[in-house]
Amino acid sequence: MPNNVTVIVLAAGGGTRMRSKTMKVLHEVGGRSMVGHVLTAVRAVEPQRIVAVVGTQRDQVGPHIRAFAPDVVLAVQDVLDGTAGAVRVAVSEMAPTGTVVVVTGDTPLLEGESLKAFAAEHEAAERAVSILSGVVGNPTGYGRIVRDDEGDVEAIVEEKDATPQQRDIREISSGILAFDAEFLLDALPRIGNDNAKGEFYLTDTVRLARDAGLTIGAYPIDDVMQTEGANDRVQLAELGREMNRRIVTRWMRDGVTVMDPATTWIDADVRLEPDVTILPGTQLLGATVVAEDAVIGPDTTLKDCEIGVGARVVRTHGELAVIGARATVGPFSYLRPGTLLGAGGKIGAFVEVKNSTIADGAKVPHLSYVGDGDIGPGANIGAGTIFANYDGTTKHRTTVGKGAKTGANNTFVAPVSIGEGAMTGGGTVVRKDVPPGALAVSAATQRNLEGYVERRTVRDADPGDEFPAAGGGES
């Protein structure tokens, strides 16, 4: 189809039923704003220009749209006087020719191929007006498609203006319309606001086109859920569930194993390779990417993470982390931004990592905190280790060399370096650099008090006797 198409996105409404400081079209479904989903669908039409009409909280909506699609033209509707008023504002920003497609900014399930097919059919039929319609079980809240005895579209009647007979009509207008640009420019000034809401309805163009003897048509969409909008939090949740069902289904058809779709959530921008396995209770959010043969879950949340081939991540919360091929993470690990785990590496149970690189084959198996650290290839960090990275003013880094082996219950007081192949004893507090191949120990010499238990028993029987208390030491 020729691409002399202008798309107008209506995003000016306040969405008061959301009861939110966030504008309605900015509420997220599947990790992306509703208007972001619409703008993504619009791209499939390959329009020459996109105009977004903003109004309420334009300082919030406008920058979001610009960040998502920098080439979009913003038009401001100062007075929210209806959809025709919004389109008047939009066309004042440019002089459209060819085809004009008008979409609403709160229909996140809208798919690009559906919109493209609608625009193509409109142009092929050479209509003045085309309506994307659908047949629904409950048409409450929608404008009804009124047809004459021959089945031709006669009008769109908004619910508040409909007669009881018209309210029984189940074919509804989605609010998505296509126009011949020349007709639209001529019709807009002639639309009045003599209706129950006192607004200028864009749907009145149907009557104007019919009065002029021009061609009007409705393009029924089988998947009418694509045209559903969200006016409150309940509808938002329903759209979220439906979008997630579609996303999960698509990935399963593309070769991903999802053990329990009902407890798996996958955002729209997540990318999965074939033969990934997702176990129950898993959320993959943001721009997370998972490579083939990786196993994620159960009970795992990853946001904006990159998971390598064959990696295994179990009962873990991670954000902005990179996990290498065949690495293992969890259970009960916390990966904070800046975590980089190399191929074959391990972050084990109850380990928190932040802004640190754990190289290929290196391991932090148990009960440790690694903050601002660099752990070399093949190194092993003993259980209960703390990277003490903060001195009260500044964060410092700790470096552990290749093949180093550190003992349990260590504290590394940064900045400090443990050399290649070095070792540390259990309970060591490392305050200065450890040379390669050296053993660092900081514990006091052990002292055994022979017969202590027997003497303590005597002391308990006669409080006048004094013996050293357990845990006591020389001053």
C-alpha positions as a Markdown table, in Angstrom:
| # | Residue | x | y | z |
|---|---|---|---|---|
| 1 | Met | 0.0 | 0.0 | 0.0 |
| 2 | Pro | 1.2 | 3.6 | -0.6 |
| 3 | Asn | 2.4 | 5.2 | 2.6 |
| 4 | Asn | 0.8 | 8.6 | 2.2 |
| 5 | Val | -0.7 | 8.0 | 5.6 |
| 6 | Thr | -1.0 | 10.2 | 8.6 |
| 7 | Val | -1.8 | 8.6 | 12.0 |
| 8 | Ile | -3.3 | 10.6 | 14.8 |
| 9 | Val | -3.0 | 9.2 | 18.3 |
| 10 | Leu | -5.5 | 10.6 | 20.8 |
| 11 | Ala | -3.8 | 10.8 | 24.2 |
| 12 | Ala | -5.3 | 14.0 | 25.7 |
| 13 | Gly | -7.9 | 12.5 | 28.1 |
| 14 | Gly | -7.4 | 12.8 | 31.8 |
| 15 | Gly | -8.5 | 9.2 | 32.8 |
| 16 | Thr | -10.1 | 10.3 | 36.1 |
| 17 | Arg | -11.5 | 6.9 | 36.7 |
| 18 | Met | -7.9 | 5.6 | 37.1 |
| 19 | Arg | -7.7 | 7.7 | 40.3 |
| 20 | Ser | -4.1 | 8.2 | 39.7 |
| 21 | Lys | -1.5 | 11.0 | 39.5 |
| 22 | Thr | -0.2 | 9.1 | 36.4 |
| 23 | Met | -2.0 | 9.8 | 33.2 |
| 24 | Lys | -4.1 | 7.0 | 31.9 |
| 25 | Val | -2.2 | 6.3 | 28.7 |
| 26 | Leu | 1.1 | 6.1 | 30.7 |
| 27 | His | -0.1 | 3.2 | 32.9 |
| 28 | Glu | 1.9 | 0.1 | 31.9 |
| 29 | Val | 0.7 | -3.2 | 30.5 |
| 30 | Gly | 3.3 | -5.8 | 29.9 |
| 31 | Gly | 6.1 | -3.5 | 30.9 |
| 32 | Arg | 5.3 | -0.8 | 28.4 |
| 33 | Ser | 2.9 | 2.2 | 28.6 |
| 34 | Met | -0.4 | 1.8 | 26.9 |
| 35 | Val | 0.4 | 4.6 | 24.5 |
| 36 | Gly | 3.8 | 3.0 | 23.9 |
| 37 | His | 2.0 | -0.2 | 22.7 |
| 38 | Val | -0.2 | 1.9 | 20.4 |
| 39 | Leu | 2.8 | 3.8 | 18.9 |
| 40 | Thr | 4.5 | 0.4 | 18.3 |
| 41 | Ala | 1.5 | -0.8 | 16.4 |
| 42 | Val | 1.3 | 2.4 | 14.4 |
| 43 | Arg | 4.8 | 1.8 | 13.0 |
| 44 | Ala | 3.5 | -1.2 | 11.0 |
| 45 | Val | 1.5 | 1.2 | 8.9 |
| 46 | Glu | 4.7 | 3.0 | 7.9 |
| 47 | Pro | 3.1 | 6.4 | 8.1 |
| 48 | Gln | 4.7 | 9.5 | 6.7 |
| 49 | Arg | 3.9 | 11.3 | 9.9 |
| 50 | Ile | 2.5 | 10.6 | 13.4 |
| 51 | Val | 0.7 | 13.2 | 15.4 |
| 52 | Ala | -0.1 | 12.7 | 19.1 |
| 53 | Val | -2.7 | 14.9 | 20.7 |
| 54 | Val | -1.9 | 15.6 | 24.3 |
| 55 | Gly | -3.9 | 17.7 | 26.8 |
| 56 | Thr | -4.2 | 16.9 | 30.5 |
| 57 | Gln | -0.8 | 16.6 | 32.2 |
| 58 | Arg | 0.9 | 17.3 | 28.8 |
| 59 | Asp | 4.1 | 17.9 | 30.7 |
| 60 | Gln | 4.0 | 14.2 | 31.7 |
| 61 | Val | 2.7 | 12.7 | 28.5 |
| 62 | Gly | 4.5 | 14.7 | 25.9 |
| 63 | Pro | 8.1 | 13.9 | 27.1 |
| 64 | His | 7.2 | 10.2 | 27.4 |
| 65 | Ile | 5.9 | 10.1 | 23.9 |
| 66 | Arg | 9.0 | 12.0 | 22.6 |
| 67 | Ala | 11.3 | 9.6 | 24.4 |
| 68 | Phe | 9.5 | 6.6 | 23.0 |
| 69 | Ala | 9.2 | 8.0 | 19.4 |
| 70 | Pro | 11.2 | 11.1 | 18.8 |
| 71 | Asp | 9.8 | 11.8 | 15.4 |
| 72 | Val | 6.2 | 12.1 | 16.6 |
| 73 | Val | 4.6 | 15.6 | 16.3 |
| 74 | Leu | 2.9 | 16.8 | 19.5 |
| 75 | Ala | -0.4 | 18.7 | 19.3 |
| 76 | Val | -1.9 | 20.3 | 22.4 |
| 77 | Gln | -5.7 | 20.2 | 23.0 |
| 78 | Asp | -6.2 | 22.9 | 25.6 |
| 79 | Val | -9.9 | 22.4 | 25.9 |
| 80 | Leu | -11.1 | 18.8 | 26.1 |
| 81 | Asp | -14.1 | 19.2 | 23.9 |
| 82 | Gly | -14.3 | 15.8 | 22.3 |
| 83 | Thr | -12.5 | 13.6 | 19.7 |
| 84 | Ala | -13.4 | 15.9 | 16.8 |
| 85 | Gly | -11.8 | 18.8 | 18.7 |
| 86 | Ala | -8.7 | 16.7 | 19.2 |
| 87 | Val | -8.4 | 15.9 | 15.5 |
| 88 | Arg | -8.9 | 19.5 | 14.6 |
| 89 | Val | -5.9 | 20.3 | 16.8 |
| 90 | Ala | -3.9 | 17.6 | 15.1 |
| 91 | Val | -4.6 | 18.6 | 11.5 |
| 92 | Ser | -3.7 | 22.2 | 12.4 |
| 93 | Glu | -0.2 | 21.0 | 13.0 |
| 94 | Met | 0.1 | 19.8 | 9.3 |
| 95 | Ala | -1.9 | 19.5 | 6.1 |
| 96 | Pro | -2.6 | 15.8 | 5.7 |
| 97 | Thr | -3.2 | 14.3 | 2.3 |
| 98 | Gly | -4.1 | 10.7 | 1.3 |
| 99 | Thr | -5.3 | 8.7 | 4.3 |
| 100 | Val | -5.7 | 9.8 | 7.9 |
| 101 | Val | -6.0 | 7.0 | 10.5 |
| 102 | Val | -7.1 | 8.0 | 14.0 |
| 103 | Val | -6.4 | 5.7 | 16.9 |
| 104 | Thr | -6.8 | 5.9 | 20.7 |
| 105 | Gly | -3.9 | 5.9 | 23.0 |
| 106 | Asp | -5.3 | 3.4 | 25.5 |
| 107 | Thr | -5.6 | 0.2 | 23.4 |
| 108 | Pro | -2.5 | -1.7 | 24.3 |
| 109 | Leu | -3.5 | -5.0 | 22.6 |
| 110 | Leu | -3.7 | -3.4 | 19.2 |
| 111 | Glu | -1.4 | -5.2 | 16.8 |
| 112 | Gly | 0.4 | -3.5 | 13.9 |
| 113 | Glu | -0.7 | -6.1 | 11.3 |
| 114 | Ser | -4.4 | -5.5 | 12.2 |
| 115 | Leu | -4.0 | -1.7 | 11.8 |
| 116 | Lys | -2.1 | -2.1 | 8.6 |
| 117 | Ala | -4.8 | -4.4 | 7.1 |
| 118 | Phe | -7.5 | -1.9 | 8.2 |
| 119 | Ala | -5.7 | 1.0 | 6.5 |
| 120 | Ala | -5.1 | -1.0 | 3.3 |
| 121 | Glu | -8.7 | -2.1 | 3.1 |
| 122 | His | -9.9 | 1.5 | 3.5 |
| 123 | Glu | -7.7 | 2.7 | 0.7 |
| 124 | Ala | -8.6 | -0.2 | -1.6 |
| 125 | Ala | -12.3 | 0.5 | -1.1 |
| 126 | Glu | -11.7 | 4.3 | -1.7 |
| 127 | Arg | -14.0 | 5.2 | 1.1 |
| 128 | Ala | -14.5 | 8.6 | 2.8 |
| 129 | Val | -14.8 | 6.9 | 6.2 |
| 130 | Ser | -13.9 | 3.5 | 7.5 |
| 131 | Ile | -14.6 | 2.2 | 11.0 |
| 132 | Leu | -12.7 | -0.5 | 12.7 |
| 133 | Ser | -15.6 | -2.4 | 14.3 |
| 134 | Gly | -16.3 | -5.6 | 16.3 |
| 135 | Val | -19.1 | -7.7 | 17.6 |
| 136 | Val | -19.1 | -8.0 | 21.4 |
| 137 | Gly | -21.2 | -9.7 | 24.0 |
| 138 | Asn | -21.6 | -6.6 | 26.1 |
| 139 | Pro | -21.6 | -3.4 | 24.1 |
| 140 | Thr | -22.1 | -1.1 | 27.2 |
| 141 | Gly | -20.0 | 2.0 | 26.9 |
| 142 | Tyr | -19.3 | 1.8 | 23.2 |
| 143 | Gly | -20.7 | 3.7 | 20.2 |
| 144 | Arg | -23.0 | 1.4 | 18.2 |
| 145 | Ile | -22.7 | 0.8 | 14.4 |
| 146 | Val | -26.2 | 1.6 | 13.0 |
| 147 | Arg | -26.8 | 0.0 | 9.6 |
| 148 | Asp | -29.7 | 0.4 | 7.2 |
| 149 | Asp | -31.9 | -2.3 | 5.8 |
| 150 | Glu | -29.3 | -3.1 | 3.1 |
| 151 | Gly | -26.6 | -3.5 | 5.8 |
| 152 | Asp | -24.8 | -0.3 | 4.9 |
| 153 | Val | -23.3 | 1.8 | 7.7 |
| 154 | Glu | -25.7 | 4.6 | 8.5 |
| 155 | Ala | -24.2 | 6.1 | 11.6 |
| 156 | Ile | -22.3 | 5.6 | 14.8 |
| 157 | Val | -24.4 | 6.5 | 17.8 |
| 158 | Glu | -22.7 | 7.1 | 21.2 |
| 159 | Glu | -24.3 | 5.2 | 24.1 |
| 160 | Lys | -25.6 | 8.3 | 25.9 |
| 161 | Asp | -27.4 | 9.4 | 22.7 |
| 162 | Ala | -28.7 | 5.9 | 21.7 |
| 163 | Thr | -32.3 | 4.8 | 21.8 |
| 164 | Pro | -33.2 | 1.6 | 23.7 |
| 165 | Gln | -33.3 | -0.3 | 20.3 |
| 166 | Gln | -29.8 | 1.1 | 19.3 |
| 167 | Arg | -28.4 | 0.1 | 22.7 |
| 168 | Asp | -29.2 | -3.6 | 21.8 |
| 169 | Ile | -26.8 | -3.4 | 18.8 |
| 170 | Arg | -23.8 | -5.6 | 19.5 |
| 171 | Glu | -21.6 | -4.2 | 16.7 |
| 172 | Ile | -19.5 | -1.5 | 18.2 |
| 173 | Ser | -17.1 | 1.2 | 17.0 |
| 174 | Ser | -13.6 | 0.7 | 18.4 |
| 175 | Gly | -12.9 | 4.4 | 18.1 |
| 176 | Ile | -10.3 | 3.7 | 15.4 |
| 177 | Leu | -11.2 | 5.4 | 12.2 |
| 178 | Ala | -9.7 | 5.9 | 8.7 |
| 179 | Phe | -10.5 | 8.9 | 6.5 |
| 180 | Asp | -9.9 | 10.3 | 3.1 |
| 181 | Ala | -7.9 | 13.4 | 4.1 |
| 182 | Glu | -9.8 | 15.8 | 1.8 |
| 183 | Phe | -13.1 | 14.7 | 3.2 |
| 184 | Leu | -11.9 | 15.0 | 6.8 |
| 185 | Leu | -10.6 | 18.5 | 6.4 |
| 186 | Asp | -14.0 | 19.5 | 4.9 |
| 187 | Ala | -16.1 | 17.8 | 7.6 |
| 188 | Leu | -14.3 | 18.8 | 10.8 |
| 189 | Pro | -15.6 | 22.5 | 10.8 |
| 190 | Arg | -19.2 | 21.2 | 10.2 |
| 191 | Ile | -19.3 | 18.9 | 13.3 |
| 192 | Gly | -21.5 | 20.3 | 16.0 |
| 193 | Asn | -21.9 | 19.4 | 19.7 |
| 194 | Asp | -25.7 | 19.0 | 20.0 |
| 195 | Asn | -25.5 | 15.8 | 22.1 |
| 196 | Ala | -25.8 | 14.6 | 25.6 |
| 197 | Lys | -22.2 | 15.4 | 26.5 |
| 198 | Gly | -22.0 | 18.7 | 24.6 |
| 199 | Glu | -18.8 | 17.4 | 22.8 |
| 200 | Phe | -17.7 | 17.4 | 19.2 |
| 201 | Tyr | -17.8 | 13.7 | 18.2 |
| 202 | Leu | -15.5 | 12.5 | 15.4 |
| 203 | Thr | -18.0 | 9.8 | 14.7 |
| 204 | Asp | -20.4 | 12.5 | 13.3 |
| 205 | Thr | -18.3 | 12.3 | 10.2 |
| 206 | Val | -20.2 | 9.2 | 9.3 |
| 207 | Arg | -23.5 | 11.1 | 9.0 |
| 208 | Leu | -21.8 | 13.9 | 7.1 |
| 209 | Ala | -20.3 | 11.4 | 4.6 |
| 210 | Arg | -23.6 | 9.7 | 4.2 |
| 211 | Asp | -25.5 | 13.0 | 3.6 |
| 212 | Ala | -22.9 | 13.7 | 0.9 |
| 213 | Gly | -23.4 | 10.4 | -0.8 |
| 214 | Leu | -19.9 | 9.3 | -0.1 |
| 215 | Thr | -18.7 | 5.7 | 0.6 |
| 216 | Ile | -18.7 | 4.5 | 4.2 |
| 217 | Gly | -17.7 | 1.1 | 5.5 |
| 218 | Ala | -17.0 | -0.9 | 8.7 |
| 219 | Tyr | -14.1 | -3.3 | 8.9 |
| 220 | Pro | -15.0 | -5.9 | 11.5 |
| 221 | Ile | -12.0 | -7.3 | 13.4 |
| 222 | Asp | -12.3 | -10.9 | 14.6 |
| 223 | Asp | -10.0 | -10.3 | 17.6 |
| 224 | Val | -12.0 | -7.5 | 19.1 |
| 225 | Met | -9.9 | -7.6 | 22.3 |
| 226 | Gln | -7.3 | -5.6 | 20.3 |
| 227 | Thr | -9.6 | -2.6 | 20.4 |
| 228 | Glu | -10.3 | -2.8 | 24.2 |
| 229 | Gly | -9.3 | 0.2 | 26.2 |
| 230 | Ala | -8.7 | 0.7 | 30.0 |
| 231 | Asn | -10.7 | 3.3 | 31.9 |
| 232 | Asp | -9.9 | 2.1 | 35.4 |
| 233 | Arg | -7.6 | -0.2 | 37.3 |
| 234 | Val | -9.9 | -3.2 | 37.0 |
| 235 | Gln | -9.9 | -3.0 | 33.2 |
| 236 | Leu | -6.1 | -2.3 | 33.3 |
| 237 | Ala | -5.6 | -5.6 | 35.1 |
| 238 | Glu | -7.8 | -7.5 | 32.7 |
| 239 | Leu | -5.8 | -6.2 | 29.7 |
| 240 | Gly | -2.6 | -7.0 | 31.6 |
| 241 | Arg | -3.7 | -10.6 | 32.0 |
| 242 | Glu | -4.8 | -10.9 | 28.4 |
| 243 | Met | -1.6 | -9.4 | 27.1 |
| 244 | Asn | 0.5 | -11.7 | 29.3 |
| 245 | Arg | -1.5 | -14.7 | 28.0 |
| 246 | Arg | -0.8 | -13.7 | 24.4 |
| 247 | Ile | 2.9 | -13.1 | 25.1 |
| 248 | Val | 3.4 | -16.4 | 26.9 |
| 249 | Thr | 1.5 | -18.3 | 24.2 |
| 250 | Arg | 3.6 | -16.7 | 21.5 |
| 251 | Trp | 6.8 | -17.7 | 23.2 |
| 252 | Met | 5.6 | -21.3 | 23.7 |
| 253 | Arg | 4.8 | -21.5 | 20.0 |
| 254 | Asp | 8.3 | -20.2 | 19.3 |
| 255 | Gly | 9.9 | -23.1 | 21.2 |
| 256 | Val | 10.1 | -21.9 | 24.8 |
| 257 | Thr | 8.9 | -24.3 | 27.5 |
| 258 | Val | 6.7 | -22.6 | 30.1 |
| 259 | Met | 5.8 | -25.1 | 32.8 |
| 260 | Asp | 3.0 | -23.1 | 34.3 |
| 261 | Pro | 1.6 | -20.2 | 32.1 |
| 262 | Ala | -0.8 | -19.1 | 34.8 |
| 263 | Thr | 2.1 | -18.1 | 37.1 |
| 264 | Thr | 4.5 | -16.8 | 34.5 |
| 265 | Trp | 4.7 | -13.2 | 33.5 |
| 266 | Ile | 6.7 | -12.0 | 30.5 |
| 267 | Asp | 7.0 | -8.3 | 29.5 |
| 268 | Ala | 6.5 | -7.2 | 25.9 |
| 269 | Asp | 10.2 | -6.3 | 25.3 |
| 270 | Val | 11.7 | -9.6 | 26.7 |
| 271 | Arg | 13.5 | -11.8 | 24.2 |
| 272 | Leu | 13.8 | -15.6 | 24.5 |
| 273 | Glu | 15.6 | -18.1 | 22.4 |
| 274 | Pro | 14.3 | -21.6 | 21.6 |
| 275 | Asp | 14.7 | -24.3 | 24.3 |
| 276 | Val | 14.6 | -21.9 | 27.2 |
| 277 | Thr | 12.7 | -23.4 | 30.1 |
| 278 | Ile | 10.7 | -21.2 | 32.5 |
| 279 | Leu | 9.5 | -22.8 | 35.7 |
| 280 | Pro | 6.5 | -21.7 | 37.8 |
| 281 | Gly | 6.4 | -18.4 | 39.6 |
| 282 | Thr | 8.8 | -16.6 | 37.3 |
| 283 | Gln | 8.6 | -12.9 | 36.1 |
| 284 | Leu | 10.8 | -11.8 | 33.2 |
| 285 | Leu | 10.6 | -8.0 | 33.0 |
| 286 | Gly | 11.9 | -5.1 | 31.0 |
| 287 | Ala | 14.4 | -5.9 | 28.3 |
| 288 | Thr | 15.5 | -9.2 | 29.7 |
| 289 | Val | 17.2 | -11.6 | 27.2 |
| 290 | Val | 17.5 | -15.3 | 27.8 |
| 291 | Ala | 19.6 | -17.5 | 25.6 |
| 292 | Glu | 18.9 | -21.1 | 24.5 |
| 293 | Asp | 18.9 | -24.0 | 27.0 |
| 294 | Ala | 18.8 | -21.7 | 30.0 |
| 295 | Val | 16.5 | -22.6 | 32.8 |
| 296 | Ile | 14.8 | -19.8 | 34.8 |
| 297 | Gly | 12.9 | -20.4 | 38.1 |
| 298 | Pro | 11.0 | -21.4 | 40.0 |
| 299 | Asp | 10.1 | -18.2 | 41.9 |
| 300 | Thr | 12.5 | -15.9 | 40.1 |
| 301 | Thr | 12.2 | -12.2 | 39.0 |
| 302 | Leu | 14.6 | -10.8 | 36.5 |
| 303 | Lys | 14.4 | -7.3 | 35.1 |
| 304 | Asp | 16.7 | -6.0 | 32.3 |
| 305 | Cys | 19.0 | -9.0 | 32.7 |
| 306 | Glu | 21.0 | -11.0 | 30.2 |
| 307 | Ile | 21.1 | -14.7 | 30.7 |
| 308 | Gly | 23.6 | -16.8 | 28.8 |
| 309 | Val | 23.4 | -20.2 | 27.1 |
| 310 | Gly | 22.6 | -23.0 | 29.4 |
| 311 | Ala | 22.6 | -20.9 | 32.5 |
| 312 | Arg | 20.5 | -21.9 | 35.6 |
| 313 | Val | 18.8 | -19.2 | 37.7 |
| 314 | Val | 16.7 | -20.4 | 40.6 |
| 315 | Arg | 14.7 | -18.5 | 43.2 |
| 316 | Thr | 16.5 | -15.3 | 42.5 |
| 317 | His | 15.8 | -11.6 | 42.2 |
| 318 | Gly | 17.9 | -9.7 | 39.7 |
| 319 | Glu | 18.1 | -6.4 | 37.9 |
| 320 | Leu | 20.5 | -5.1 | 35.3 |
| 321 | Ala | 22.7 | -8.2 | 35.7 |
| 322 | Val | 24.5 | -10.3 | 33.2 |
| 323 | Ile | 24.8 | -14.1 | 33.7 |
| 324 | Gly | 27.3 | -16.0 | 31.6 |
| 325 | Ala | 26.9 | -19.3 | 29.7 |
| 326 | Arg | 26.4 | -22.3 | 31.9 |
| 327 | Ala | 26.7 | -20.2 | 35.1 |
| 328 | Thr | 24.5 | -21.0 | 38.1 |
| 329 | Val | 22.7 | -18.6 | 40.4 |
| 330 | Gly | 20.6 | -19.3 | 43.5 |
| 331 | Pro | 18.6 | -20.2 | 45.4 |
| 332 | Phe | 17.7 | -17.0 | 47.2 |
| 333 | Ser | 20.3 | -14.8 | 45.5 |
| 334 | Tyr | 20.0 | -11.1 | 45.0 |
| 335 | Leu | 21.6 | -9.6 | 41.9 |
| 336 | Arg | 21.7 | -5.9 | 42.0 |
| 337 | Pro | 22.6 | -3.6 | 39.1 |
| 338 | Gly | 26.1 | -4.0 | 37.7 |
| 339 | Thr | 26.5 | -7.7 | 38.5 |
| 340 | Leu | 28.5 | -9.6 | 35.9 |
| 341 | Leu | 28.9 | -13.4 | 36.3 |
| 342 | Gly | 31.2 | -15.1 | 33.9 |
| 343 | Ala | 30.8 | -18.4 | 32.0 |
| 344 | Gly | 30.6 | -21.4 | 34.4 |
| 345 | Gly | 30.6 | -19.1 | 37.4 |
| 346 | Lys | 28.5 | -19.5 | 40.5 |
| 347 | Ile | 26.5 | -17.2 | 42.8 |
| 348 | Gly | 25.1 | -19.5 | 45.4 |
| 349 | Ala | 22.5 | -19.5 | 48.2 |
| 350 | Phe | 21.8 | -16.3 | 50.1 |
| 351 | Val | 24.4 | -14.3 | 48.2 |
| 352 | Glu | 24.0 | -10.6 | 47.3 |
| 353 | Val | 26.1 | -9.1 | 44.6 |
| 354 | Lys | 26.2 | -5.4 | 43.5 |
| 355 | Asn | 28.4 | -3.6 | 40.9 |
| 356 | Ser | 30.8 | -6.5 | 40.8 |
| 357 | Thr | 32.5 | -8.8 | 38.2 |
| 358 | Ile | 32.8 | -12.5 | 39.0 |
| 359 | Ala | 35.0 | -13.9 | 36.2 |
| 360 | Asp | 34.7 | -17.2 | 34.4 |
| 361 | Gly | 34.6 | -20.2 | 36.7 |
| 362 | Ala | 34.7 | -18.1 | 39.9 |
| 363 | Lys | 32.4 | -19.0 | 42.7 |
| 364 | Val | 30.7 | -17.2 | 45.6 |
| 365 | Pro | 28.8 | -20.2 | 46.9 |
| 366 | His | 27.2 | -19.2 | 50.3 |
| 367 | Leu | 25.9 | -16.5 | 52.5 |
| 368 | Ser | 28.0 | -13.6 | 51.3 |
| 369 | Tyr | 27.9 | -10.0 | 50.2 |
| 370 | Val | 30.0 | -8.9 | 47.2 |
| 371 | Gly | 29.8 | -5.2 | 46.7 |
| 372 | Asp | 32.1 | -3.3 | 44.3 |
| 373 | Gly | 34.4 | -6.3 | 43.7 |
| 374 | Asp | 36.4 | -7.9 | 41.0 |
| 375 | Ile | 36.9 | -11.7 | 41.4 |
| 376 | Gly | 39.3 | -13.3 | 39.0 |
| 377 | Pro | 38.8 | -16.5 | 37.0 |
| 378 | Gly | 38.6 | -19.7 | 39.1 |
| 379 | Ala | 38.7 | -17.9 | 42.4 |
| 380 | Asn | 36.5 | -19.3 | 45.3 |
| 381 | Ile | 35.1 | -17.1 | 48.0 |
| 382 | Gly | 34.4 | -18.8 | 51.3 |
| 383 | Ala | 31.0 | -18.8 | 53.0 |
| 384 | Gly | 29.9 | -15.8 | 55.1 |
| 385 | Thr | 32.3 | -13.4 | 53.4 |
| 386 | Ile | 31.6 | -9.6 | 53.4 |
| 387 | Phe | 33.1 | -7.2 | 50.9 |
| 388 | Ala | 33.2 | -4.1 | 53.2 |
| 389 | Asn | 33.1 | -1.5 | 50.4 |
| 390 | Tyr | 31.9 | 1.7 | 52.2 |
| 391 | Asp | 34.0 | 3.7 | 54.6 |
| 392 | Gly | 31.2 | 6.1 | 55.5 |
| 393 | Thr | 32.0 | 8.5 | 52.7 |
| 394 | Thr | 33.2 | 6.7 | 49.6 |
| 395 | Lys | 32.7 | 3.3 | 48.0 |
| 396 | His | 35.9 | 1.4 | 47.3 |
| 397 | Arg | 36.7 | -1.8 | 45.3 |
| 398 | Thr | 38.1 | -5.1 | 46.3 |
| 399 | Thr | 40.1 | -7.3 | 43.9 |
| 400 | Val | 40.5 | -11.0 | 44.3 |
| 401 | Gly | 43.1 | -12.5 | 41.9 |
| 402 | Lys | 42.8 | -15.5 | 39.6 |
| 403 | Gly | 42.6 | -18.9 | 41.5 |
| 404 | Ala | 42.6 | -17.3 | 44.9 |
| 405 | Lys | 40.9 | -19.3 | 47.7 |
| 406 | Thr | 39.5 | -17.3 | 50.6 |
| 407 | Gly | 38.3 | -18.8 | 53.9 |
| 408 | Ala | 34.9 | -18.7 | 55.6 |
| 409 | Asn | 33.7 | -15.6 | 57.5 |
| 410 | Asn | 36.2 | -13.2 | 56.0 |
| 411 | Thr | 35.8 | -9.5 | 55.8 |
| 412 | Phe | 37.6 | -7.6 | 53.0 |
| 413 | Val | 38.0 | -3.9 | 54.1 |
| 414 | Ala | 38.2 | -2.1 | 50.8 |
| 415 | Pro | 40.2 | -0.9 | 49.0 |
| 416 | Val | 42.2 | -4.1 | 49.2 |
| 417 | Ser | 43.7 | -6.6 | 46.8 |
| 418 | Ile | 44.1 | -10.4 | 47.2 |
| 419 | Gly | 46.8 | -11.6 | 44.8 |
| 420 | Glu | 46.6 | -14.4 | 42.3 |
| 421 | Gly | 46.6 | -17.8 | 43.9 |
| 422 | Ala | 46.6 | -16.4 | 47.4 |
| 423 | Met | 44.6 | -17.8 | 50.4 |
| 424 | Thr | 43.1 | -16.4 | 53.5 |
| 425 | Gly | 42.3 | -18.2 | 56.8 |
| 426 | Gly | 38.9 | -18.6 | 58.3 |
| 427 | Gly | 37.7 | -15.5 | 60.2 |
| 428 | Thr | 40.3 | -13.3 | 58.6 |
| 429 | Val | 39.8 | -9.5 | 58.4 |
| 430 | Val | 41.8 | -8.4 | 55.4 |
| 431 | Arg | 42.9 | -4.7 | 55.8 |
| 432 | Lys | 45.9 | -4.7 | 53.5 |
| 433 | Asp | 46.9 | -6.3 | 50.2 |
| 434 | Val | 47.7 | -10.0 | 50.2 |
| 435 | Pro | 50.6 | -10.8 | 47.8 |
| 436 | Pro | 50.2 | -13.6 | 45.2 |
| 437 | Gly | 50.5 | -17.0 | 46.6 |
| 438 | Ala | 50.5 | -15.8 | 50.2 |
| 439 | Leu | 48.3 | -16.9 | 53.1 |
| 440 | Ala | 46.7 | -14.1 | 55.1 |
| 441 | Val | 45.4 | -14.7 | 58.7 |
| 442 | Ser | 44.4 | -12.2 | 61.3 |
| 443 | Ala | 42.9 | -14.3 | 64.1 |
| 444 | Ala | 44.6 | -14.3 | 67.5 |
| 445 | Thr | 46.4 | -17.5 | 68.5 |
| 446 | Gln | 44.0 | -20.1 | 69.7 |
| 447 | Arg | 44.1 | -20.9 | 73.4 |
| 448 | Asn | 42.7 | -24.2 | 74.8 |
| 449 | Leu | 41.7 | -24.3 | 78.5 |
| 450 | Glu | 42.0 | -27.9 | 79.5 |
| 451 | Gly | 39.4 | -29.2 | 81.9 |
| 452 | Tyr | 37.3 | -26.0 | 81.5 |
| 453 | Val | 33.9 | -27.7 | 81.3 |
| 454 | Glu | 34.5 | -29.7 | 84.5 |
| 455 | Arg | 35.7 | -26.6 | 86.5 |
| 456 | Arg | 32.7 | -24.6 | 85.2 |
| 457 | Thr | 30.4 | -27.3 | 86.6 |
| 458 | Val | 32.0 | -26.9 | 90.0 |
| 459 | Arg | 31.8 | -23.1 | 89.7 |
| 460 | Asp | 28.1 | -23.2 | 89.0 |
| 461 | Ala | 27.7 | -25.4 | 92.1 |
| 462 | Asp | 29.8 | -22.9 | 94.3 |
| 463 | Pro | 29.4 | -19.3 | 93.0 |
| 464 | Gly | 32.3 | -18.2 | 95.1 |
| 465 | Asp | 34.8 | -20.0 | 92.8 |
| 466 | Glu | 36.0 | -17.9 | 89.9 |
| 467 | Phe | 37.0 | -19.3 | 86.5 |
| 468 | Pro | 37.4 | -17.7 | 83.1 |
| 469 | Ala | 34.1 | -17.3 | 81.3 |
| 470 | Ala | 33.5 | -18.9 | 77.9 |
| 471 | Gly | 34.6 | -16.6 | 75.2 |
| 472 | Gly | 36.9 | -14.6 | 77.5 |
| 473 | Gly | 40.4 | -13.7 | 76.4 |
| 474 | Glu | 43.6 | -12.0 | 77.6 |
| 475 | Ser | 43.6 | -8.3 | 77.7 |
